Amino acid sequence: MASKLPRHDLAHTVVEIKVQVDRLREQTQNIE
């Protein structure tokens, strides 16, 4: 079960990763 994630969960995980990356980019821009 764990090895095969439904496309729904996979897409949700990808979105969460993108959100985290965007937050990191905003933080780095604020530091500069």
mmCIF file as Biopython writes it, N, C-alpha, C and O atoms, coordinates in Angstrom:
data_model
#
loop_
_atom_site.group_PDB
_atom_site.id
_atom_site.type_symbol
_atom_site.label_atom_id
_atom_site.label_alt_id
_atom_site.label_comp_id
_atom_site.label_asym_id
_atom_site.label_entity_id
_atom_site.label_seq_id
_atom_site.pdbx_PDB_ins_code
_atom_site.Cartn_x
_atom_site.Cartn_y
_atom_site.Cartn_z
_atom_site.occupancy
_atom_site.B_iso_or_equiv
_atom_site.auth_seq_id
_atom_site.auth_asym_id
_atom_site.pdbx_PDB_model_num
ATOM 1   N N  . MET A ? 1  ? 0.832  -1.208 0.000  1.0 0.0 1  A 1 
ATOM 2   C CA . MET A ? 1  ? 0.000  0.000  0.000  1.0 0.0 1  A 1 
ATOM 3   C C  . MET A ? 1  ? 0.866  1.259  0.000  1.0 0.0 1  A 1 
ATOM 4   O O  . MET A ? 1  ? 0.624  2.191  -0.766 1.0 0.0 1  A 1 
ATOM 5   N N  . ALA A ? 2  ? 1.860  1.273  0.852  1.0 0.0 2  A 1 
ATOM 6   C CA . ALA A ? 2  ? 2.681  2.476  0.987  1.0 0.0 2  A 1 
ATOM 7   C C  . ALA A ? 2  ? 3.503  2.734  -0.270 1.0 0.0 2  A 1 
ATOM 8   O O  . ALA A ? 2  ? 3.753  3.883  -0.637 1.0 0.0 2  A 1 
ATOM 9   N N  . SER A ? 3  ? 3.922  1.647  -0.929 1.0 0.0 3  A 1 
ATOM 10  C CA . SER A ? 3  ? 4.786  1.813  -2.099 1.0 0.0 3  A 1 
ATOM 11  C C  . SER A ? 3  ? 3.999  2.367  -3.284 1.0 0.0 3  A 1 
ATOM 12  O O  . SER A ? 3  ? 4.558  3.034  -4.154 1.0 0.0 3  A 1 
ATOM 13  N N  . LYS A ? 4  ? 2.684  2.081  -3.307 1.0 0.0 4  A 1 
ATOM 14  C CA . LYS A ? 4  ? 1.866  2.560  -4.429 1.0 0.0 4  A 1 
ATOM 15  C C  . LYS A ? 4  ? 0.871  3.595  -3.930 1.0 0.0 4  A 1 
ATOM 16  O O  . LYS A ? 4  ? -0.179 3.256  -3.386 1.0 0.0 4  A 1 
ATOM 17  N N  . LEU A ? 5  ? 1.213  4.843  -4.120 1.0 0.0 5  A 1 
ATOM 18  C CA . LEU A ? 5  ? 0.310  5.910  -3.695 1.0 0.0 5  A 1 
ATOM 19  C C  . LEU A ? 5  ? -0.662 6.244  -4.819 1.0 0.0 5  A 1 
ATOM 20  O O  . LEU A ? 5  ? -0.275 6.275  -5.987 1.0 0.0 5  A 1 
ATOM 21  N N  . PRO A ? 6  ? -1.912 6.491  -4.474 1.0 0.0 6  A 1 
ATOM 22  C CA . PRO A ? 6  ? -2.883 6.921  -5.492 1.0 0.0 6  A 1 
ATOM 23  C C  . PRO A ? 6  ? -2.449 8.239  -6.117 1.0 0.0 6  A 1 
ATOM 24  O O  . PRO A ? 6  ? -1.749 9.031  -5.487 1.0 0.0 6  A 1 
ATOM 25  N N  . ARG A ? 7  ? -2.859 8.466  -7.332 1.0 0.0 7  A 1 
ATOM 26  C CA . ARG A ? 7  ? -2.474 9.714  -8.011 1.0 0.0 7  A 1 
ATOM 27  C C  . ARG A ? 7  ? -2.949 10.923 -7.211 1.0 0.0 7  A 1 
ATOM 28  O O  . ARG A ? 7  ? -2.302 11.970 -7.209 1.0 0.0 7  A 1 
ATOM 29  N N  . HIS A ? 8  ? -4.073 10.771 -6.539 1.0 0.0 8  A 1 
ATOM 30  C CA . HIS A ? 8  ? -4.618 11.878 -5.736 1.0 0.0 8  A 1 
ATOM 31  C C  . HIS A ? 8  ? -3.626 12.285 -4.658 1.0 0.0 8  A 1 
ATOM 32  O O  . HIS A ? 8  ? -3.313 13.466 -4.510 1.0 0.0 8  A 1 
ATOM 33  N N  . ASP A ? 9  ? -3.135 11.317 -3.912 1.0 0.0 9  A 1 
ATOM 34  C CA . ASP A ? 9  ? -2.189 11.618 -2.833 1.0 0.0 9  A 1 
ATOM 35  C C  . ASP A ? 9  ? -0.880 12.147 -3.401 1.0 0.0 9  A 1 
ATOM 36  O O  . ASP A ? 9  ? -0.284 13.069 -2.844 1.0 0.0 9  A 1 
ATOM 37  N N  . LEU A ? 10 ? -0.433 11.566 -4.507 1.0 0.0 10 A 1 
ATOM 38  C CA . LEU A ? 10 ? 0.833  11.989 -5.110 1.0 0.0 10 A 1 
ATOM 39  C C  . LEU A ? 10 ? 0.752  13.450 -5.544 1.0 0.0 10 A 1 
ATOM 40  O O  . LEU A ? 10 ? 1.661  14.237 -5.278 1.0 0.0 10 A 1 
ATOM 41  N N  . ALA A ? 11 ? -0.331 13.802 -6.206 1.0 0.0 11 A 1 
ATOM 42  C CA . ALA A ? 11 ? -0.496 15.185 -6.664 1.0 0.0 11 A 1 
ATOM 43  C C  . ALA A ? 11 ? -0.546 16.131 -5.474 1.0 0.0 11 A 1 
ATOM 44  O O  . ALA A ? 11 ? 0.025  17.221 -5.515 1.0 0.0 11 A 1 
ATOM 45  N N  . HIS A ? 12 ? -1.230 15.711 -4.415 1.0 0.0 12 A 1 
ATOM 46  C CA . HIS A ? 12 ? -1.324 16.558 -3.215 1.0 0.0 12 A 1 
ATOM 47  C C  . HIS A ? 12 ? 0.056  16.773 -2.618 1.0 0.0 12 A 1 
ATOM 48  O O  . HIS A ? 12 ? 0.386  17.876 -2.183 1.0 0.0 12 A 1 
ATOM 49  N N  . THR A ? 13 ? 0.861  15.719 -2.599 1.0 0.0 13 A 1 
ATOM 50  C CA . THR A ? 13 ? 2.216  15.826 -2.041 1.0 0.0 13 A 1 
ATOM 51  C C  . THR A ? 13 ? 3.055  16.780 -2.881 1.0 0.0 13 A 1 
ATOM 52  O O  . THR A ? 13 ? 3.806  17.591 -2.340 1.0 0.0 13 A 1 
ATOM 53  N N  . VAL A ? 14 ? 2.931  16.687 -4.194 1.0 0.0 14 A 1 
ATOM 54  C CA . VAL A ? 14 ? 3.698  17.569 -5.085 1.0 0.0 14 A 1 
ATOM 55  C C  . VAL A ? 14 ? 3.323  19.024 -4.830 1.0 0.0 14 A 1 
ATOM 56  O O  . VAL A ? 14 ? 4.190  19.897 -4.799 1.0 0.0 14 A 1 
ATOM 57  N N  . VAL A ? 15 ? 2.040  19.281 -4.648 1.0 0.0 15 A 1 
ATOM 58  C CA . VAL A ? 15 ? 1.581  20.654 -4.386 1.0 0.0 15 A 1 
ATOM 59  C C  . VAL A ? 15 ? 2.178  21.164 -3.086 1.0 0.0 15 A 1 
ATOM 60  O O  . VAL A ? 15 ? 2.621  22.310 -3.007 1.0 0.0 15 A 1 
ATOM 61  N N  . GLU A ? 16 ? 2.190  20.313 -2.066 1.0 0.0 16 A 1 
ATOM 62  C CA . GLU A ? 16 ? 2.748  20.733 -0.771 1.0 0.0 16 A 1 
ATOM 63  C C  . GLU A ? 16 ? 4.224  21.074 -0.920 1.0 0.0 16 A 1 
ATOM 64  O O  . GLU A ? 16 ? 4.703  22.047 -0.338 1.0 0.0 16 A 1 
ATOM 65  N N  . ILE A ? 17 ? 4.949  20.266 -1.705 1.0 0.0 17 A 1 
ATOM 66  C CA . ILE A ? 17 ? 6.380  20.522 -1.908 1.0 0.0 17 A 1 
ATOM 67  C C  . ILE A ? 17 ? 6.564  21.868 -2.611 1.0 0.0 17 A 1 
ATOM 68  O O  . ILE A ? 17 ? 7.441  22.648 -2.243 1.0 0.0 17 A 1 
ATOM 69  N N  . LYS A ? 18 ? 5.749  22.132 -3.608 1.0 0.0 18 A 1 
ATOM 70  C CA . LYS A ? 18 ? 5.866  23.408 -4.335 1.0 0.0 18 A 1 
ATOM 71  C C  . LYS A ? 18 ? 5.617  24.580 -3.399 1.0 0.0 18 A 1 
ATOM 72  O O  . LYS A ? 18 ? 6.299  25.601 -3.478 1.0 0.0 18 A 1 
ATOM 73  N N  . VAL A ? 19 ? 4.640  24.431 -2.512 1.0 0.0 19 A 1 
ATOM 74  C CA . VAL A ? 19 ? 4.331  25.511 -1.558 1.0 0.0 19 A 1 
ATOM 75  C C  . VAL A ? 19 ? 5.520  25.751 -0.642 1.0 0.0 19 A 1 
ATOM 76  O O  . VAL A ? 19 ? 5.873  26.897 -0.363 1.0 0.0 19 A 1 
ATOM 77  N N  . GLN A ? 20 ? 6.137  24.670 -0.174 1.0 0.0 20 A 1 
ATOM 78  C CA . GLN A ? 20 ? 7.292  24.812 0.714  1.0 0.0 20 A 1 
ATOM 79  C C  . GLN A ? 20 ? 8.444  25.476 -0.019 1.0 0.0 20 A 1 
ATOM 80  O O  . GLN A ? 20 ? 9.135  26.321 0.551  1.0 0.0 20 A 1 
ATOM 81  N N  . VAL A ? 21 ? 8.660  25.109 -1.267 1.0 0.0 21 A 1 
ATOM 82  C CA . VAL A ? 21 ? 9.743  25.705 -2.057 1.0 0.0 21 A 1 
ATOM 83  C C  . VAL A ? 21 ? 9.493  27.199 -2.234 1.0 0.0 21 A 1 
ATOM 84  O O  . VAL A ? 21 ? 10.413 28.009 -2.117 1.0 0.0 21 A 1 
ATOM 85  N N  . ASP A ? 22 ? 8.240  27.557 -2.519 1.0 0.0 22 A 1 
ATOM 86  C CA . ASP A ? 22 ? 7.909  28.978 -2.686 1.0 0.0 22 A 1 
ATOM 87  C C  . ASP A ? 22 ? 8.184  29.740 -1.397 1.0 0.0 22 A 1 
ATOM 88  O O  . ASP A ? 22 ? 8.680  30.866 -1.436 1.0 0.0 22 A 1 
ATOM 89  N N  . ARG A ? 23 ? 7.866  29.135 -0.253 1.0 0.0 23 A 1 
ATOM 90  C CA . ARG A ? 23 ? 8.101  29.799 1.030  1.0 0.0 23 A 1 
ATOM 91  C C  . ARG A ? 23 ? 9.594  29.993 1.244  1.0 0.0 23 A 1 
ATOM 92  O O  . ARG A ? 23 ? 10.025 31.041 1.725  1.0 0.0 23 A 1 
ATOM 93  N N  . LEU A ? 24 ? 10.385 28.986 0.889  1.0 0.0 24 A 1 
ATOM 94  C CA . LEU A ? 24 ? 11.837 29.099 1.063  1.0 0.0 24 A 1 
ATOM 95  C C  . LEU A ? 24 ? 12.380 30.210 0.170  1.0 0.0 24 A 1 
ATOM 96  O O  . LEU A ? 24 ? 13.260 30.965 0.583  1.0 0.0 24 A 1 
ATOM 97  N N  . ARG A ? 25 ? 11.861 30.311 -1.047 1.0 0.0 25 A 1 
ATOM 98  C CA . ARG A ? 25 ? 12.318 31.363 -1.961 1.0 0.0 25 A 1 
ATOM 99  C C  . ARG A ? 25 ? 11.998 32.734 -1.385 1.0 0.0 25 A 1 
ATOM 100 O O  . ARG A ? 25 ? 12.821 33.646 -1.461 1.0 0.0 25 A 1 
ATOM 101 N N  . GLU A ? 26 ? 10.810 32.887 -0.811 1.0 0.0 26 A 1 
ATOM 102 C CA . GLU A ? 26 ? 10.427 34.176 -0.219 1.0 0.0 26 A 1 
ATOM 103 C C  . GLU A ? 26 ? 11.345 34.514 0.943  1.0 0.0 26 A 1 
ATOM 104 O O  . GLU A ? 26 ? 11.734 35.670 1.108  1.0 0.0 26 A 1 
ATOM 105 N N  . GLN A ? 27 ? 11.698 33.516 1.754  1.0 0.0 27 A 1 
ATOM 106 C CA . GLN A ? 27 ? 12.571 33.753 2.901  1.0 0.0 27 A 1 
ATOM 107 C C  . GLN A ? 27 ? 13.957 34.186 2.429  1.0 0.0 27 A 1 
ATOM 108 O O  . GLN A ? 27 ? 14.543 35.108 2.996  1.0 0.0 27 A 1 
ATOM 109 N N  . THR A ? 28 ? 14.483 33.530 1.399  1.0 0.0 28 A 1 
ATOM 110 C CA . THR A ? 28 ? 15.816 33.874 0.911  1.0 0.0 28 A 1 
ATOM 111 C C  . THR A ? 28 ? 15.806 35.280 0.320  1.0 0.0 28 A 1 
ATOM 112 O O  . THR A ? 28 ? 16.781 36.017 0.472  1.0 0.0 28 A 1 
ATOM 113 N N  . GLN A ? 29 ? 14.730 35.660 -0.343 1.0 0.0 29 A 1 
ATOM 114 C CA . GLN A ? 29 ? 14.644 37.003 -0.912 1.0 0.0 29 A 1 
ATOM 115 C C  . GLN A ? 29 ? 14.594 38.043 0.199  1.0 0.0 29 A 1 
ATOM 116 O O  . GLN A ? 29 ? 15.186 39.115 0.077  1.0 0.0 29 A 1 
ATOM 117 N N  . ASN A ? 30 ? 13.887 37.727 1.282  1.0 0.0 30 A 1 
ATOM 118 C CA . ASN A ? 30 ? 13.795 38.668 2.405  1.0 0.0 30 A 1 
ATOM 119 C C  . ASN A ? 30 ? 15.150 38.836 3.070  1.0 0.0 30 A 1 
ATOM 120 O O  . ASN A ? 30 ? 15.490 39.931 3.517  1.0 0.0 30 A 1 
ATOM 121 N N  . ILE A ? 31 ? 15.929 37.759 3.141  1.0 0.0 31 A 1 
ATOM 122 C CA . ILE A ? 31 ? 17.254 37.824 3.771  1.0 0.0 31 A 1 
ATOM 123 C C  . ILE A ? 31 ? 18.160 38.734 2.941  1.0 0.0 31 A 1 
ATOM 124 O O  . ILE A ? 31 ? 18.900 39.552 3.487  1.0 0.0 31 A 1 
ATOM 125 N N  . GLU A ? 32 ? 18.095 38.585 1.630  1.0 0.0 32 A 1 
ATOM 126 C CA . GLU A ? 32 ? 18.926 39.418 0.766  1.0 0.0 32 A 1 
ATOM 127 C C  . GLU A ? 32 ? 18.408 40.857 0.790  1.0 0.0 32 A 1 
ATOM 128 O O  . GLU A ? 32 ? 18.971 41.727 0.125  1.0 0.0 32 A 1 
#
